[in-house]
Amino acid sequence: MRLATLITTSGSRLHVRADDGGYVDIGEATGEDRFARFGSFVAAGPSAMETARGLRDREGREFAPWEFGPAVPAPDRILCLGLNYAEHALEGGRCAASPAPFSRSTTAASVRPARTCSWS
């Protein structure tokens, strides 16, 4: 089963891919507005997944590539891999046998001041 967040005239909404290749708006098809958003759909648990599976035989609507939204809108955290490029690791004086996983909260921001060069 494939789920997708699609940008519609009603905003970003969760859809399930139908057997015909189109997409069915889960919230609209079930009358459950909480199923229109990824977070509340997942929080609803296995019964929500079963509900979505039951919609795959409906006629789906085609969407253009630019109408697809983020896979996980508004995540609670961001999972990252550090030192995943050997050259980058060596630049920092480190050589890791494997990438180092770490997470960041969505409110964290790491901004470094830009380096400036003067050619006077």
N, C-alpha and C positions, 0 to 999 in steps of 0.2 A: 504494500500500500504506500502511495506517495502523497505527502501533504505539501502544500505550498501556500505561502502568504502572497496574495495578489492584490494589486492596487486597483480598486474599483471606484465608482462614483460615490459609494458609501464609505470610502476610506480603505485602509488595509484590512483584509479579511482572509480567514483561513479557508482553504479549499482542499478537497480530496480529488485526486486524479481518477476520472471515470474510465470505464472499460473502453469507451469510444475515443479516448485520448484527450478529451476536453476536461474541464475542471468544474466541480460542483461546490457551491458555497455551502459549507456545513451548517453555519448558523441559520442561513435563510431556508435551507431544505428541511431543517429539523424544527424551526421555530424557537430554537434555543440560542439567544443572542450571545450567551457566554461561550458558545462553541465557535464564534466568529473570530476569537482572538487566541493565538497560540498558547499563551500562558494559562488562561483559564480552561482551555481545552485539555491541556496536559494535566492540570490539577484535578480535573474531573475523573481521571484514572481510566482503567480498562474499559469501563462501560462507554466512555466517549469514543475510544478506539473502535469498539464494536459498532457503535452508531455510524461512524465514518465508513467503516467497511461495508455496511449495508447500503450506502449511497452510491457505490461504484457502478451499479447497473443503471443509474439515471443518466439522462442526456447531459453531457458536460458542455461548457462554453469554451471556445478557443481564446487564448490570450497571446498577445505579442510578447516577445522577450523582455521589452522594457516595462511591462506591466507586472513583472515578478518582483516581489519585495524581498527583504532579508529573510534568510531561512529561520532565524530565531530573533524576532523583533524584541527589543528591550531586554537583553539577557541580564541575569543577576550578577554574572561575573564573566570575565573573558579569560579563556584558557590560552596560554602561550607556550611557545617553544623557544628557548634561548640556546645560543651556540649551535644553531642548526646549519650554519655554513662554516666549513673549516677555515676559510680565509678570514671570516669575521672573527672567529674565536682566536686565531693567531694574532690578529691586529690588537686584541685586548690582552695578549700575553697568556692566553689560556688554550689548552688543547683538550677537548673533552672526547671521551670514547663514544658518547651518545648525546643527543640534545637534552637540555635540562628543562623539564616542564615547570611552569609556574603560573599563577593566576593573578589577575588584577580586578579590582572592583570597577564597576562602570563609572564611578565618580572619581577614580584616580586619573590624574593627568601628569604626564612627564614631559615637560617642555624645557628644552635647553636653549639658552640664548644662541642665536646664530653667530658663527665666527665671521669676523669681518677682516678683510684684507685691504691694505692701503698700498697703492703703487705710486707714491709721490716721489 
